[in-house]
Amino acid sequence: MANKPTRDILGIIWQNFWKSLRPRQFRGNLIGEDYFGNKYYEIPANPAIGKRKPSRYFEPADKEAFDQELTAEWEAWLRGRREDPPTREELVKNLQIMEMKKQNAAQLDAHYAKGKDAGALPKQVEGDTIGTFPKYKDYDLIPGKHSIKK
């Protein structure tokens, strides 16, 4: 007859206790840094102790700042929405796109702030009450039917 496996509760408790005394990694590996000066760390996953996901965190450049600004790419990495950390080239490219959008928005604001230009934004039709959808003379309320006389 084959021996049946026995449940040795004390043996299981002793094994778990012994495994808990093994050295663990408390300090993460430096993964990268952003242009604000924040440093990002990761402690790898260890399925042997039941940790399936890596721990990710960052150290702000200013230790006293509780409202530290993070880049979108690094925040996505911290929250686990992306597997690989962002590269330096990706951060620079996205920063350039952000600066270009700010310049374009400033140009549009300057263009439309002049007032009554021919290219200004269309004005809302008088008589509209607050809380209703705005109506413009240049646009149809119902596609194909001109409901507001020009």
Secondary structure as the mmCIF struct_conf table of DSSP 4:
data_model
#
loop_
_struct_conf.conf_type_id
_struct_conf.id
_struct_conf.beg_label_comp_id
_struct_conf.beg_label_asym_id
_struct_conf.beg_label_seq_id
_struct_conf.end_label_comp_id
_struct_conf.end_label_asym_id
_struct_conf.end_label_seq_id
HELX_LH_PP_P HELX_LH_PP_P1 ALA A 2 THR A 6
HELX_RH_AL_P HELX_RH_AL_P1 ILE A 9 SER A 20
TURN_TY1_P TURN_TY1_P1 LEU A 21 LEU A 21
BEND BEND1 ARG A 22 ARG A 22
BEND BEND2 ARG A 27 ARG A 27
HELX_LH_PP_P HELX_LH_PP_P2 GLY A 28 GLY A 28
STRN STRN1 ASN A 29 GLU A 33
TURN_TY1_P TURN_TY1_P2 TYR A 35 PHE A 36
STRN STRN2 LYS A 39 ILE A 43
STRN STRN3 ASN A 46 ASN A 46
HELX_RH_3T_P HELX_RH_3T_P1 PRO A 47 ILE A 49
TURN_TY1_P TURN_TY1_P3 GLY A 50 GLY A 50
STRN STRN4 LYS A 51 LYS A 51
BEND BEND3 LYS A 53 LYS A 53
STRN STRN5 SER A 55 GLU A 59
BEND BEND4 ALA A 61 ASP A 62
TURN_TY1_P TURN_TY1_P4 LYS A 63 GLU A 64
BEND BEND5 PHE A 66 ASP A 67
HELX_RH_AL_P HELX_RH_AL_P2 ALA A 72 LEU A 78
TURN_TY1_P TURN_TY1_P5 ARG A 79 GLY A 80
BEND BEND6 ARG A 81 ASP A 84
HELX_LH_PP_P HELX_LH_PP_P3 PRO A 85 THR A 87
HELX_RH_AL_P HELX_RH_AL_P3 ARG A 88 TYR A 112
TURN_TY1_P TURN_TY1_P6 ALA A 113 LYS A 114
BEND BEND7 GLY A 115 LYS A 116
TURN_TY1_P TURN_TY1_P7 ALA A 118 GLY A 119
BEND BEND8 ALA A 120 ALA A 120
HELX_LH_PP_P HELX_LH_PP_P4 LEU A 121 LYS A 123
STRN STRN6 GLN A 124 GLN A 124
HELX_LH_PP_P HELX_LH_PP_P5 VAL A 125 VAL A 125
TURN_TY1_P TURN_TY1_P8 GLU A 126 GLY A 127
HELX_LH_PP_P HELX_LH_PP_P6 ASP A 128 THR A 129
TURN_TY1_P TURN_TY1_P9 ILE A 130 GLY A 131
BEND BEND9 THR A 132 THR A 132
HELX_LH_PP_P HELX_LH_PP_P7 PHE A 133 PRO A 134
STRN STRN7 TYR A 136 TYR A 136
TURN_TY1_P TURN_TY1_P10 LYS A 137 ASP A 138
BEND BEND10 TYR A 139 TYR A 139
BEND BEND11 LEU A 141 LEU A 141
STRN STRN8 ILE A 142 ILE A 142
TURN_TY1_P TURN_TY1_P11 PRO A 143 GLY A 144
STRN STRN9 LYS A 145 LYS A 145
BEND BEND12 ILE A 148 ILE A 148
#
